[in-house]
Amino acid sequence: MKRGFLILNLSAGTGQKLKSHVASVIRQFEHSGIDVVPSPTGPDGSVIHQVRDLLRESPDLIVAWGGDGTINEVANGMFGSDVPLGVIPGGTANLFVRELKIPQSVSGAVKMIAAGKTRRISVGQANGRYFLLMVGIGFDSAVVKNVDWNMKKRLGKFAFGISAWNTALQYKFPQFHIHANGEKKECVFAVICNAREYAAYFVLAPEADISDEYFYVCLFKNPGIMSMTWYAFHALARTHEKLESVEVFRTTELEVTGPPELAIQADGELIGALPMKFRIHPRSLNVFCP
């Protein structure tokens, strides 16, 4: 029987996971020939060390049960290991699950992991931190910073929409600089895409492939609430790349400089502030997928 660990965020998403639900998942794994030991996440910042400690026990697999933030932290702890990562959706947006077409149901995800098929995906690095999906610099980081997390528990992804509107009313849209491919560019908002999907409803980089060796960087150059609304409308329609004030390019590494108080989010979690360097590690994480 294979053996592994189930890293679970008991409070991810809009509802808590009951002990009976956790026991049911463990039984589903057992019936599939996998012995998983539950390992609930602790305080913020401890998951990475938790995963690294568990890897010292040479498991056959690690399973993350939670949202994109939990998956991000588990991946940070697993980077550099060949142990495969399994994912059970349990968050608000579940972008990573959607990107890899992992079943949305818990039982479906367990069956997929038990089937044993894996895919190597690329991992981005932001200074000393790793990310899977995307990095946002500027406006959306302020949105993440301003989210009412109690409201998020009640309303899910709609809490981000409320925060986006409230943030836009007071945000100053400072300019910053992108250094990539031998060029220097200015913008007020940027998203570094390692995957196609962004936030809950947008596809900013339709050509992005989470298993290739490139980032797709989306630059938005006009400030103001009306500009952000216009960008959001076109992003929903997938016509944003046609706008003169939007630029999309491909690269393997870049550096971002600007106001030191400008926050940066990765996979929906705040990871620091400017300046920051980014690079991609092609096909460096092994993940169970259909």
VOGU-3710 file (C-alpha; in Angstrom, 3 decimals, decimal comma):
1> mkrgflilnl> 0,000/0,000/0,000  1,254/3,467/-0,862  1,655/5,891/1,997  1,402/9,642/2,135  0,189/12,688/4,006  -2,986/14,738/3,640  -2,248/18,426/4,239  -5,612/19,980/4,957  -6,733/23,493/5,666  -9,748/22,934/7,895
11> sagtgqklks> -11,104/26,438/7,327  -10,421/26,968/3,591  -13,297/28,040/1,370  -16,669/29,103/2,733  -17,182/26,275/5,216  -15,166/24,220/7,660  -14,326/20,578/7,077  -15,970/18,315/9,663  -14,024/15,485/11,274  -16,483/13,006/9,797
21> hvasvirqfe> -15,801/14,396/6,319  -12,045/14,058/6,824  -12,479/10,468/8,029  -14,564/9,707/4,938  -11,827/11,007/2,643  -9,197/8,934/4,429  -11,368/5,829/3,953  -11,728/6,617/0,251  -7,949/6,687/-0,050  -7,644/3,416/1,892
31> hsgidvvpsp> -10,121/1,714/-0,457  -7,913/2,874/-3,322  -4,768/1,381/-1,790  -3,337/4,564/-0,303  -2,686/5,100/3,402  -2,798/8,852/4,108  -2,120/10,437/7,465  -3,985/13,722/8,046  -1,788/16,712/8,831  -3,850/19,886/9,467
41> tgpdgsvihq> -2,197/23,202/8,665  -1,063/25,435/11,475  -0,625/29,209/11,731  0,259/31,267/8,658  3,804/30,679/7,491  4,207/27,226/9,046  2,873/25,067/6,188  6,096/25,204/4,175  8,129/23,887/7,105  5,398/21,359/7,904
51> vrdllrespd> 5,641/19,892/4,398  9,441/19,819/4,423  9,384/17,913/7,706  6,921/15,377/6,280  9,066/14,848/3,173  11,867/13,627/5,431  9,694/10,545/6,083  9,944/9,595/2,384  6,216/9,447/1,541  4,983/8,159/-1,817
61> livawggdgt> 2,794/11,243/-2,234  1,616/14,449/-0,612  -2,005/15,573/-0,955  -3,111/19,186/-0,437  -6,756/19,723/0,483  -7,637/23,397/0,438  -7,694/26,488/-1,734  -5,098/28,026/-4,025  -3,275/29,586/-1,054  -2,898/26,229/0,680
71> inevangmfg> -1,751/24,571/-2,560  0,784/27,367/-3,039  2,250/26,839/0,432  2,419/23,063/0,002  4,141/23,506/-3,374  6,667/25,847/-1,749  7,512/23,123/0,732  7,723/20,474/-2,003  9,832/22,395/-4,515  12,940/20,390/-5,380
81> sdvplgvipg> 11,302/17,073/-4,470  10,191/14,395/-6,942  7,355/13,286/-4,657  4,079/13,829/-6,589  1,500/16,326/-5,356  -2,188/15,459/-5,265  -4,840/18,163/-4,933  -8,356/18,013/-3,512  -10,378/21,190/-4,169  -11,414/22,965/-1,005
91> gtanlfvrel> -11,091/26,689/-1,565  -13,035/29,661/-2,860  -11,919/29,962/-6,505  -9,951/26,705/-7,010  -8,088/28,142/-10,009  -5,321/25,540/-9,878  -7,872/22,736/-9,952  -9,597/24,312/-12,948  -6,306/24,903/-14,746  -5,319/21,230/-14,560
101> kipqsvsgav> -8,885/19,972/-15,042  -8,818/18,154/-11,714  -12,284/16,894/-10,686  -14,207/19,442/-8,627  -15,664/16,807/-6,296  -13,663/15,356/-3,418  -14,411/11,755/-4,396  -13,501/12,468/-8,024  -10,187/14,001/-6,999  -9,372/11,010/-4,778
111> kmiaagktrr> -10,087/8,595/-7,634  -7,906/10,650/-9,961  -4,992/10,583/-7,506  -5,413/6,830/-7,040  -5,256/6,361/-10,827  -1,643/7,508/-10,581  -1,342/9,662/-13,715  0,950/12,666/-13,243  2,109/15,704/-15,178  5,153/17,879/-14,627
121> isvgqangry> 4,259/21,548/-14,362  6,405/24,677/-14,294  6,892/26,725/-11,148  7,548/30,450/-10,946  9,936/32,011/-8,467  9,520/35,478/-6,948  12,734/36,268/-5,068  12,767/33,347/-2,597  9,095/32,444/-2,932  7,527/30,030/-5,445
131> fllmvgigfd> 4,157/30,308/-7,193  2,059/28,161/-9,513  -0,547/30,329/-11,222  0,236/34,020/-11,331  1,638/37,090/-9,644  -0,207/40,402/-9,422  1,620/43,693/-8,911  -0,205/46,876/-8,042  -3,973/47,143/-7,957  -4,960/43,504/-7,351
141> savvknvdwn> -2,434/43,158/-4,533  -4,125/46,088/-2,828  -7,457/44,296/-3,368  -6,102/41,136/-1,690  -4,676/43,231/1,135  -8,037/44,936/1,714  -10,269/41,848/1,599  -12,433/41,362/4,667  -11,595/37,725/5,426  -14,678/37,237/7,577
151> mkkrlgkfaf> -16,751/38,401/4,608  -14,794/36,003/2,391  -15,937/33,118/4,610  -19,551/34,151/4,081  -19,553/35,355/0,474  -16,627/33,522/-1,120  -15,257/35,090/-4,324  -17,784/37,976/-4,155  -15,808/39,402/-1,233  -12,985/40,129/-3,685
161> gisawntalq> -15,373/42,040/-5,945  -16,452/44,222/-3,041  -12,821/44,785/-2,073  -11,921/45,627/-5,702  -14,556/48,365/-5,849  -13,655/49,819/-2,454  -9,939/49,688/-3,293  -10,400/51,377/-6,674  -12,132/54,348/-5,021  -9,022/55,218/-2,992
171> ykfpqfhiha> -6,106/53,582/-4,840  -3,506/56,028/-6,281  -2,290/53,752/-9,136  1,458/54,447/-8,800  3,642/53,628/-11,799  6,345/50,966/-11,652  8,848/49,477/-14,089  9,157/46,082/-15,746  12,629/45,058/-16,917  12,472/42,122/-19,346
181> ngekkecvfa> 13,949/40,964/-22,648  16,391/43,888/-22,618  13,602/46,487/-22,370  12,139/48,737/-19,677  8,364/49,266/-19,603  6,049/51,324/-17,403  2,602/50,386/-16,117  0,236/50,778/-13,154  -0,860/47,141/-12,931  0,801/43,926/-14,068
191> vicnareyaa> 0,033/40,230/-13,949  2,716/37,591/-14,499  0,877/34,534/-15,787  2,162/30,985/-15,472  -1,346/29,715/-16,312  -4,337/30,786/-18,387  -6,816/31,737/-15,686  -6,708/34,726/-13,388  -9,017/35,514/-10,470  -12,452/33,925/-10,659
201> yfvlapeadi> -13,642/34,856/-14,138  -10,769/36,022/-16,316  -8,446/34,396/-18,861  -5,642/36,938/-19,228  -3,169/34,735/-21,097  -5,025/32,255/-23,335  -1,741/31,011/-24,827  -0,145/30,302/-21,441  0,683/26,688/-20,607  1,478/25,762/-17,019
211> sdeyfyvclf> 3,862/23,086/-18,322  5,960/25,213/-20,690  9,037/27,364/-20,038  7,527/30,851/-20,319  5,654/33,498/-18,405  3,067/35,639/-20,172  3,191/39,141/-18,711  0,136/41,432/-19,006  0,774/45,152/-18,527  -2,027/47,660/-17,942
221> knpgimsmtw> -0,831/51,232/-18,409  -3,733/53,621/-17,725  -4,593/54,556/-14,109  -7,975/55,188/-12,539  -11,172/53,422/-11,624  -12,678/53,911/-15,077  -9,618/52,332/-16,696  -9,781/49,351/-14,360  -13,466/48,913/-15,127  -12,723/49,113/-18,864
231> yafhalarth> -9,905/46,572/-18,511  -12,142/44,214/-16,534  -14,871/44,429/-19,206  -12,431/43,604/-22,001  -10,730/40,886/-19,954  -14,097/39,195/-19,453  -14,671/39,392/-23,216  -11,063/38,250/-23,827  -10,418/41,317/-25,963  -8,033/43,130/-23,585
241> eklesvevfr> -4,985/42,379/-25,756  -6,471/44,579/-28,503  -6,366/47,700/-26,320  -3,528/50,160/-26,999  -2,893/50,610/-23,280  -2,460/46,872/-22,695  0,681/44,953/-23,587  1,236/41,197/-23,379  4,624/39,594/-23,911  6,428/36,333/-23,194
251> ttelevtgpp> 9,585/35,935/-21,137  11,481/33,553/-18,870  12,613/36,110/-16,302  12,014/39,712/-15,346  12,636/42,285/-12,649  10,115/44,763/-11,290  11,127/48,021/-9,616  9,135/50,909/-8,240  7,709/52,287/-4,990  8,920/50,067/-2,118
261> elaiqadgel> 5,479/50,103/-0,492  3,854/48,493/-3,554  2,562/45,070/-2,508  2,785/41,856/-4,550  0,460/38,863/-4,425  1,112/35,350/-5,718  -1,701/32,805/-6,135  -3,920/35,098/-4,062  -1,517/35,486/-1,125  0,599/38,553/-0,292
271> igalpmkfri> 4,295/37,673/-0,622  6,146/40,976/-0,229  6,843/44,279/-1,958  9,052/45,809/-4,648  11,695/45,370/-5,908  11,377/41,726/-6,933  12,928/39,367/-9,483  11,042/36,551/-11,193  12,152/33,434/-13,056  10,520/30,221/-14,189
281> hprslnvfcp> 11,543/26,650/-13,409  10,199/24,554/-16,287  8,471/21,264/-15,449  9,831/21,202/-11,893  6,821/19,881/-9,932  5,101/16,537/-10,403  1,291/16,751/-9,973  -1,491/14,150/-10,198  -3,934/15,126/-12,932  -6,375/13,497/-15,389
//
